[in-house]
Amino acid sequence: MVAAAVSAAGIVAVSCAAGYQSMAPTAQWYGRTFTGLKPGTKQIALTYDDGPNDPHTLRLLEVLAKHNVKATFFLLGRFTKQRPDIARELTRAGHVVGNHTFSHPNLIFASALQTKLQLLDCQQALSNAVGEHSPLFRPPFGGRRPTTLRTVRALGLEPVMWNVTGGDWKGKPAEYVERRVRQRIRGGDVILLHDGGHAAFGADRSQTVIATDRLIAWYKSEGYEFVTVPEMMQKQAIRHSAVSIS
C-alpha cells in the first residue's frame, strides 16, 4: 500500500512538472528557447503578440517612434492576411516581425503535421505581406512539447519566449500593466505584451499603448536601452563566443 501510494505520488509529481515545463516561459526541459539575457544587463526587448490589429498596432507605432525604440512583433497569419498593410508599416518603421502561427492554437495539443501547417501558413502570410522577415517564432500561450520545438527548428525557425509579462491580455488598466512589468524587470528582459487579441481582430489594446509609453520613458530615464530580440540574441552570441575563446 505504502509503495503504491509513493509510486502514485511520484507519477503525479512528474506529470505536474511536465505540464509546467510545457507552459512556463522560462522552462527549458523540452528544448532551448531564448528568454533574455542574464539579470543586470541594461537592455530590454519589448515584444508584442497577436497582431496586426487596427487601430492599436498603429498607435503603438506612434509611441515607439516618439521614443525612437524598435520592438519585435509576433504576428498571426490570419490577421496578417487580413491587414497586410499594417504588417508592412511595422517593417517600414524598422521593427522585427516573427511567426506566431496562423490561427493561435495551443500547440501542446497539435500533432507535428498540424504544427508544421500552422507555421508554414503563417510564414506564407508574412512573406506575402512584408517579404523577407525574421526566423523568430513564439508559440501561442507559450505551449510547446519536444515535438513542437523539433518541428519549429526543422523549418529553420528560432523559438523565443519571455521572462516578464504585463498581463495586458486580461484587459487590465495601464497602471496594472506598468506596475506588473516594473515589479519583474531585472535587466536583460524580454517583455511580453499584446497589440492584438487572438480571439478576434480589433481587440482593445489601448491600455497597452499607454503602458508602453510610460514604461519606455521610465526605463530610458534609468539608463536602459531598448533593443529588438535579434539584437539581444546577437549580444548573447557575442558573450558566448568570448567565453569559449577565453
Secondary structure, 3 states (H helix, E strand, C coil): CHHHHHHHHHHHHHHHHHHHHHHCCCCCCCCCCECECCCCCCEEEEEEEEECCCCHHHHHHHHHHHHCCCCEEEECHHHHHHCHHHHHHHHHCCCEEEECCCCCCCHHHCCHHHHHHHHHHHHHHHHHHHCCCCCEECCHHHCCCHHHHHHHHHCCCEEECCCEECCHHHCCCHHHHHHHHHHHCCCCEEEEEECCCCCCCCCCCHHHHHHHHHHHHHHHHCCCEEECHHHHHHHHHHHHHHHHHC
